[in-house]
Amino acid sequence: MLALGLDTSCYTTSAALCDDSTAPRQMRRLLPVPAGERGLRQSEAVFAHVRQLSDVLLPLLKEAPGPIDCVCASVSPRDGEDSYMPVFQVGASHGRAIAAALKVPFFETTHQRGHIAAAAWGTGLASSRFVALHLSGGTTDVMLMDGDSISPLGTSVDLHAGQLVDRVGVALSLPFPSGPYLEEMARKGASAARIPVSFEKDGINCHLSGAEAQLMRMIQSGEKKEDIAAEVYSILCRTVLRMLTTASDQTGAREMLLAGGVASSHLFRQLLLERNEKRRTGLQIHFGRPEFSGDNAVGAALIGLKKLQGVE
């Protein structure tokens, strides 16, 4: 069985093919963002997806090992009737049309579920009950996963992890999205953990806007760019581990899965694992493959395949 997945997020046009015998295949293309800007308006992003989707989809379909048996697309950012963004309608409408033309089933999923499914692929999670943390430009969400059920646990109440990376990166004259460029800069700097973590009284809902303000003041005062970049990863690492340990205390789950663009950073992974070991939390932290952690359609294809097989 072969599933086609589509995901048209605020950052990336993505398509993927998954079957039950080989590794997923994918094609992705970032949305074009003018220099100095921190993203696109929804209308601009929709138009970019319309222009790019065929360029991503057609080369992938030429590599298809057989006929497509189903199509699955992300239709909204996350679960919930109030979760909506116009960008996802590009992938959803194209997916429905392709499925109708091929006379195969069309399945819906969410961008967040796709991220978790893609990150979980090949990680060897021992249980279907684990804590997932989705770190991206639009989410800093901690959830308890129990089979197909998602229970929200906490989030950032102001600024999301990916927004912090991108806003500081653009302020440092880096391209958008800024993650890979800021990471490269951070590796040349040193952090003194100068920015304290900030949480609500529950210990799991965090604040990152204060960190942004401090980092912007450091930029304005002319401090070394590499050290500022290193402080970004320091505050994110310390905040994330606090969120994970609190989530574990609340749920009893010890396995953690991190997904999303921020979680694809090798530096972030290194720092988080080192801190987790140093603190002896006992948490088992899993990361998806870097290419399956940023925005992608692999998760949508995997979910479609499971639905076709009757697993979900």
DODRENLO-655583 format. One line per field, with one value per residue (C-alpha): x, y, z; residue number from 1. Coordinates in pm, 1 decimal, decimal comma. Layout:
<patis>
c1: c(X:...)
c2: c(Y:...)
c3: c(Z:...)
nr: c(NUM:...)
</patis>
This chain:
<patis>
c1: c(0,0:124,1:7,7:59,3:86,5:54,9:131,7:121,9:232,9:329,5:690,0:712,3:540,5:572,4:474,3:568,8:516,0:504,2:447,0:479,6:815,1:1056,3:1164,7:943,7:1028,7:966,2:1009,1:1000,8:1046,4:1059,2:826,2:1010,2:1043,0:1196,4:1516,7:1450,5:1094,7:980,0:737,3:453,4:91,7:-148,6:-260,9:99,9:175,0:-133,9:-25,0:330,5:194,8:-20,8:287,5:517,6:303,8:329,3:707,9:727,1:463,0:545,6:909,4:797,9:520,8:768,8:955,3:643,4:713,5:353,1:-1,9:-119,3:-377,9:-478,8:-411,3:-384,2:-337,1:-301,1:-619,3:-555,4:-274,3:-395,9:-701,2:-1003,6:-1285,0:-1121,5:-792,2:-772,2:-521,2:-586,5:-248,5:-354,8:-645,0:-401,0:-276,4:-623,3:-797,4:-527,0:-532,4:-907,4:-882,3:-599,5:-784,7:-1102,6:-915,5:-746,2:-1067,1:-888,0:-974,9:-887,1:-802,9:-768,2:-516,5:-358,4:-17,9:63,5:-36,1:175,8:477,3:441,2:389,7:692,8:915,4:807,2:899,6:1196,1:1264,3:1181,9:937,9:859,7:506,4:209,7:171,7:435,1:481,4:521,3:662,6:601,0:851,4:804,5:725,8:361,9:371,1:549,5:296,5:340,6:91,4:25,8:-7,5:-205,6:-261,9:-456,2:-562,1:-397,0:-429,7:-282,7:-62,2:106,0:238,2:402,3:154,7:315,2:597,6:674,1:1016,6:1052,4:941,4:1218,5:1475,2:1347,7:1301,0:1649,6:1792,1:1633,4:1747,3:2099,4:2054,9:2013,9:1773,9:1426,2:1365,1:1673,4:1725,0:2021,5:2198,7:2149,2:2271,3:2588,0:2645,5:2575,4:2839,1:3099,9:2979,5:2943,9:2644,4:2655,1:2286,4:2217,2:1845,5:1630,6:1346,8:996,8:691,2:338,0:275,2:183,6:545,2:460,9:317,3:616,2:694,2:947,9:864,5:1080,0:1373,4:1314,4:1323,9:1651,3:1808,6:1702,1:1864,1:2182,8:2173,7:2113,3:2401,0:2639,0:2724,9:2897,7:2651,1:2778,4:2723,6:2371,6:2291,5:2428,3:2200,2:1896,8:1972,7:2053,8:1718,0:1529,7:1710,1:1648,7:1285,3:1214,3:1367,0:1159,5:844,0:928,8:1006,3:684,0:486,9:645,3:557,9:196,9:146,8:396,7:523,7:901,8:935,3:950,6:927,1:1035,6:909,7:907,7:1163,3:1338,4:1379,5:1569,1:1862,7:2168,1:2291,5:1958,6:1951,5:2306,7:2246,9:1916,2:2055,1:2360,6:2145,0:1904,0:2192,0:2350,7:2022,2:1960,1:1592,1:1546,1:1361,9:1405,7:1422,1:1361,2:1410,4:1288,7:1530,5:1625,3:1471,9:1145,8:1141,5:1090,4:775,6:713,2:437,7:585,6:362,4:51,9:147,1:214,7:-121,1:-296,0:-131,6:-246,7:-600,8:-603,3:-484,5:-749,0:-498,2:-650,3)
c2: c(0,0:347,2:673,8:1027,7:1298,7:1674,9:1957,4:2328,8:2512,0:2873,1:2787,7:2493,3:2323,8:1948,2:1617,2:1263,7:900,6:620,9:248,1:-32,9:-164,0:122,6:452,7:754,6:969,2:1341,0:1666,0:2005,6:2367,7:2666,7:2955,7:3260,5:3531,9:3873,4:3964,1:4131,4:3997,8:3753,4:3555,4:3597,5:3704,8:3414,6:3540,6:3558,3:3211,9:3063,1:3204,7:3071,4:2721,6:2728,9:2813,5:2561,6:2255,5:2110,6:2165,6:1957,6:1701,7:1607,6:1496,9:1291,4:1115,8:1019,0:819,6:643,9:268,1:185,0:317,4:550,4:388,1:692,5:1061,9:1236,0:1609,1:1842,9:2051,8:2259,8:2345,8:2123,1:1948,6:2162,0:2334,4:2675,3:2567,4:2711,0:2868,6:2935,0:2792,1:2437,3:2458,8:2448,0:2100,5:1987,4:2096,5:1951,9:1630,2:1589,7:1650,8:1399,6:1137,1:1190,2:1163,1:840,6:706,4:642,6:747,7:1094,5:1134,9:1446,8:1508,6:1807,8:1967,7:1889,0:1522,6:1499,7:1640,4:1386,5:1092,7:1188,7:1240,6:906,6:711,7:483,6:614,4:291,1:442,6:162,3:275,3:433,4:652,6:926,4:1301,7:1490,7:1842,3:2028,6:2314,0:2538,3:2892,6:2848,6:2604,8:2525,5:2260,5:1980,4:1694,4:1350,7:1101,7:788,4:592,6:826,6:1051,6:1388,7:1561,9:1916,0:1977,3:2313,3:2569,0:2910,1:3176,7:3447,1:3375,6:3036,9:2874,9:2911,7:3274,5:3347,7:3190,1:3374,7:3714,7:3713,4:3576,0:3846,6:4111,6:3973,7:4017,3:3644,4:3500,5:3376,1:3105,5:3165,1:2832,9:2685,2:3022,0:3105,7:2760,3:2803,2:3140,1:2999,7:2727,7:3002,8:3170,7:3094,5:3113,7:3220,2:3129,0:3495,4:3478,6:3311,7:3076,5:3211,3:2998,7:3026,3:2890,3:2551,8:2507,1:2392,6:2697,2:2911,2:3268,4:3354,5:3718,8:3836,9:3641,8:3807,7:4152,9:4076,6:3938,5:4243,7:4469,0:4266,0:4316,5:4690,3:4726,0:4572,4:4252,6:3973,7:3819,7:3466,6:3488,0:3625,0:3332,0:3090,3:3245,1:3166,7:2795,5:2807,7:2956,7:2719,9:2415,2:2510,3:2598,4:2277,5:2047,6:2217,9:2164,1:1798,9:1718,3:1884,3:1694,3:1370,5:1448,8:1516,8:1210,4:951,0:914,6:885,9:873,7:1210,3:1277,1:1614,3:1731,0:2052,2:2271,8:2382,9:2017,2:1949,3:2158,9:1944,2:2201,5:2210,3:1829,1:1813,9:2072,1:1919,4:1566,6:1689,6:1885,2:1593,8:1361,2:1615,4:1667,1:1289,4:1332,0:974,6:1100,5:905,1:1177,5:1079,6:1295,0:1227,2:1231,4:1594,9:1575,6:1453,3:1711,2:2034,9:2098,8:1796,8:1576,7:1245,8:1240,2:1300,3:1010,2:780,4:870,2:811,5:470,5:371,9:488,9:289,7:-17,7:33,6:94,8:434,4)
c3: c(0,0:-89,4:70,5:-55,8:207,9:160,9:403,3:319,4:632,6:699,4:611,7:372,4:78,0:135,2:-25,2:77,9:-17,5:240,0:210,6:463,2:348,0:270,7:423,5:347,0:44,5:51,7:-137,0:35,1:-59,1:176,0:105,8:-32,9:235,0:148,4:332,6:666,8:695,1:965,4:753,6:504,8:528,2:491,6:149,8:29,5:167,0:-1,1:-336,7:-284,6:-211,1:-524,7:-730,9:-561,0:-497,3:-847,1:-845,1:-527,6:-615,9:-975,2:-920,9:-620,8:-814,0:-1084,3:-817,0:-687,5:-662,8:-751,0:-768,2:-490,6:-262,4:-55,4:-2,9:333,9:393,9:690,2:698,0:1012,3:1254,6:1540,2:1681,5:1766,5:1579,1:1632,0:1472,8:1122,0:882,8:513,0:407,7:484,7:241,4:-51,6:36,4:144,3:-177,0:-400,1:-198,0:-235,4:-610,0:-654,4:-449,8:-651,1:-981,1:-867,8:-706,6:-376,9:-19,1:109,5:479,2:690,1:965,8:1138,1:1100,3:1463,4:1439,9:1126,3:1309,7:1590,3:1353,2:1143,1:1447,4:1596,4:1283,2:1353,0:1705,1:1886,6:2134,7:2376,4:2457,1:2279,9:2589,7:2598,0:2628,0:2300,9:2273,1:1946,4:1906,6:1605,6:1495,5:1590,5:1881,5:2205,2:2301,2:2555,1:2513,1:2653,1:2368,9:2450,7:2132,5:1904,3:2192,6:2255,4:2593,9:2608,5:2912,2:2859,9:2615,9:2591,0:2691,8:2477,9:2231,1:2075,1:2055,6:1678,9:1695,9:1945,4:1712,3:1406,1:1570,0:1718,0:1392,6:1177,2:1427,8:1378,6:999,8:933,2:670,9:761,3:877,4:1090,0:1267,8:1074,6:1051,7:1420,2:1520,7:1315,3:1482,0:1829,8:1789,8:1769,1:2088,4:2457,8:2687,5:3051,7:3105,0:3173,4:3094,6:3362,1:3269,0:3327,4:3412,4:3538,3:3888,2:3737,7:3628,6:3274,8:3092,7:3004,5:2898,3:2626,7:2550,8:2840,1:2699,1:2362,2:2523,0:2700,0:2382,6:2183,5:2444,7:2412,3:2034,3:2069,4:2315,1:2061,7:2245,5:2056,0:1809,9:1860,7:2237,9:2188,5:1959,1:2219,4:2484,3:2265,7:2272,6:2642,6:2741,5:2511,1:2648,6:3011,6:2946,8:2755,9:3017,9:3287,9:3079,5:3020,4:3384,0:3499,5:3234,4:3352,5:3714,3:3615,1:3396,5:3514,1:3156,0:3121,7:2743,0:2565,4:2190,6:2052,3:1712,6:1510,1:1341,0:1659,9:1759,6:1435,5:1558,1:1634,4:1887,4:2069,9:2084,0:2216,3:2487,6:2597,5:2623,3:2814,3:3057,5:3100,1:3187,5:3421,3:3607,9:3625,4:3551,1:3430,2:3123,8:2800,4:2535,5:2172,7:1864,8:1515,8:1227,6:1156,8:807,2:962,8:1243,8:1050,6:849,6:626,1:480,3:595,6:901,4:689,7:461,8:758,9:914,9:582,8:552,7:902,3:832,4:509,2:696,6:960,5:1237,9:1325,5)
nr: c(1:2:3:4:5:6:7:8:9:10:11:12:13:14:15:16:17:18:19:20:21:22:23:24:25:26:27:28:29:30:31:32:33:34:35:36:37:38:39:40:41:42:43:44:45:46:47:48:49:50:51:52:53:54:55:56:57:58:59:60:61:62:63:64:65:66:67:68:69:70:71:72:73:74:75:76:77:78:79:80:81:82:83:84:85:86:87:88:89:90:91:92:93:94:95:96:97:98:99:100:101:102:103:104:105:106:107:108:109:110:111:112:113:114:115:116:117:118:119:120:121:122:123:124:125:126:127:128:129:130:131:132:133:134:135:136:137:138:139:140:141:142:143:144:145:146:147:148:149:150:151:152:153:154:155:156:157:158:159:160:161:162:163:164:165:166:167:168:169:170:171:172:173:174:175:176:177:178:179:180:181:182:183:184:185:186:187:188:189:190:191:192:193:194:195:196:197:198:199:200:201:202:203:204:205:206:207:208:209:210:211:212:213:214:215:216:217:218:219:220:221:222:223:224:225:226:227:228:229:230:231:232:233:234:235:236:237:238:239:240:241:242:243:244:245:246:247:248:249:250:251:252:253:254:255:256:257:258:259:260:261:262:263:264:265:266:267:268:269:270:271:272:273:274:275:276:277:278:279:280:281:282:283:284:285:286:287:288:289:290:291:292:293:294:295:296:297:298:299:300:301:302:303:304:305:306:307:308:309:310:311:312)
</patis>
